[in-house]
């Protein structure tokens, strides 16, 4: 899994749009990059501020990231417990790649509490999270094979070979599935159904952030366009949303 992420570079369209939109809140400020992984977001953030720290739960990912950026402050840390940093240590926190969805509900609330504690008054938090309304196909669904095998024989063959692996992984992880009024936990189709993610609708995410002490909450689609809450709440087109919010002053 680490090898899949090490070589990735560049921002997603929505991430680039948000960094541009909030440039004045980020440039020259104290930045915390949560879930830094292999350092995909590091160059873009360093261009905005040299006062940068990247952390990740995986020691292996941090070691890969240090090899790429030997002069950057990078360390192993759990987003649910960032006691290694004092209160109000940062002016901008980024948690990219829906990393916040990799913990359970109680862990997610601890992440939000820790981010709020670390931010200065009115400072910005940007993160992505899976959209509960986006339909996830089952590993045996026909849409996986909706292509002409004569035109794409190699790709079709790979999908055909991956199908039984996906089914095994899906069945193996199905016991972790959970459905609540506020959120659900489901097996993701990524990595051949080898990941389990927290998923939440836009309105519920807004309420969750407000309870955690955040304000000025905005949801963005994959292109980086801000959405009306009524639009975001019913959207089935975006597998995840980007959210931007501020610590209440």
N, C-alpha and C positions, 0 to 999 in steps of 0.2 A: 504493500500500500504506500509506503514512504517513497518508493522508487517512482510511483505514478505521479507524485506531486512535486518531486525535486526539480524537474526540468521546466516546470510551468513558469511562464513569465507574462507580464502585461495584465492590465485591468480589464474587468468585464465592462461592457458599455455603461451599465448603470453606475458602477463604481466610479468610472471616469467622470460621468456627468455629475455625480454628487460631490466629488472632490473639487470639481470646477465651481459648482454652485456655492459651496461653503468654503471656498479658498481663504477668504478673509478670516474665518474662524479657526483655520488650521495652520496657515503659513507662519512660521517662526514660533509656533507654540509647542508645548510638551505633548508628545504623541505616544500612545500605547497601542500597539498592534497585537491584538489577541488572536490566538490561533494562527500565528505567522506561517506555520508549515515550512515549506521549502523556500520561502522568501518571495513569493509571487508579488505581493503588494509593497515590499520593502523599497525598491527603487523609486516608485512614484511618491511614497511618503517622505523619503529622504530628500527628494527634490523640493518638498514643501518646508521641511524643517530638519535640522541636524539633531535636534533634541528628541531623539527617537529611541524607544525600547520595544523589542519584539519578544513575545513569549509564546510558548506552546506546551501542551500537556505531554507531548511525545519527545523524549530525550533524543531519539534517533532523528526526528525532524530538525530539532535544534542543531544537532551536530552537522547535518547536511547544510543547514542555513548558515552556520558559522563558516563552513568551508567556502561558501559563495561570498559571504560578507564578513571577512575576518576582523574588520575594524568597527563593526556595529555591535551595539549592546543587545545581546540575545540571551535569554535564559529560560529554563524549564519552570513552568508554573501552572497551577490549576486555576482556571477562570472562576471556579466556585470559592476559592480561597486565595485571595491576593494580598494576604497580610504582610507579604514582603515589601509592600509599598504603603507609605503613610497616606492619611486622608488628603484629598484634594491635590494629588501629585500630578494630575494631567489635565490638559485643556481639550484634548480630543482622544476618543477611544474608538477604534475600529475593530469589529469582530466579523470578518468576511467569511464567505463560502458556507454560510448557514452553520457555522461551527457551534452556535448556541443551541442548535437542534440535536446535538450529539449527547446531551445529558437529559435526565428525567425532569419531571415538572418541578420537584423541590429544588433540584440542582439549578434549573433555569432561574428560579426566583432568587437563589443565592448569587448567581452571576449578575443579575440586574442590581441587586443590593450592593455588590462589590463595585460594579461600574459606577453606580451613583456615588458611593463613598469616595472613590478615587477622583471623580471629576470636580473641577472648580465650579463655583456657582455660575449657572447659565451656560456651561460648557456643553460640547456636542458629543453625542454618541450615535454612531452609524453601524448598522448590522443588517444581515440578511437572514430570512427565515422562510421555511417551506410553507407554501399556501395550502391550507387544508382542502380547498375546493378543487385543486388540480387533480384530475383523475390519474391514478397510477395503474398501468396495465398489469395483469397477472403474467407470470413468466410463460404461460401457455397460450396467451392471447394471440389471435391471428395477426394483429397489427405489427407484431415483431417481424413478420415475414411478408409485409406488404411491399414487395419489390419483385421485379422480373429477374428470376434466377439466371436467365440467359444473358442478361445485360450486366448483372453484378454477381457472378458465380462465387467469387471468393468471399464477398461480404455476406451473401446468402448462406454459404457453407459455414461461416463463422457463427452466424446467428443460430443456425440449426444445431451446431455442436454445443453452443452455449445454453440451449434450452434445457436439457436435463440438469445441468449444473445449477441453473437459475431455479428450477423447481425444487431441487434438494435444499438449496439455501433458503428459499422462501418457506418451505415447510419447517426447516430447522429453526428459523427465527420467528415464526408466526406466534409462538408463545409469548413474545414480548408485546404483541399488539394490544392496544388499549384505546377505548373510545370514551371520552368525557364530554360534557357540555362545552367546556372552554377549549379543549384541544383533543388531539388524538395522537397515538404513536403507531407507526406502521412501517412495514418492510419496504424499503426504497428499491426502485429498479436499478439504481446505480450499482456498479461493481458486481454485476450478476446477482442482484438481490442479496448482497452480503452486508447491507447496512440497514440499521433501524433508526428512523428519525422522528422527532417531535414535529407536529404540523399544527398550525393554528390559522384561523381566519383573521382577516385584517381588523375587523371591529373588536374581536376578542383580544388581539395583540395590542390595540390602542388602549383598551381598558386595563390590560395587564401592566403596561408601561405607566399609565397614570397612577395606578395603585402603588407602583414601585418608586414614585417620586419624580417622574419625568413629565415634561410638557412640550408644547410646540411640535407635536408628533406629525410626521408626514410619511406617507407610503409612496414608493416609486415602483414602476414596472421594470421589466428587463431592459428596456431602452433608456431608462433613467427619467421617464416622464412622471411628474407627480400626479397622483390619482385622487379623485374625490372618494371619500370613504364609502359612499354608496356604490361606486364603480368597483372599488377594490374588493368589497365584501362579496360580490357575486361573480368576480372574475374566475374563470376556469382556464384561461389562456396562459397565465404565468405560473410556472412551477414554484417560484419563490418571489418574494418582494424584498426590496431594500427599504429599511426604515431609518429615518433620522429623527432625533429627539434631543431635548436639552434637560440637564439637571435643573430642577426648580431652584431659583435664586433664593 
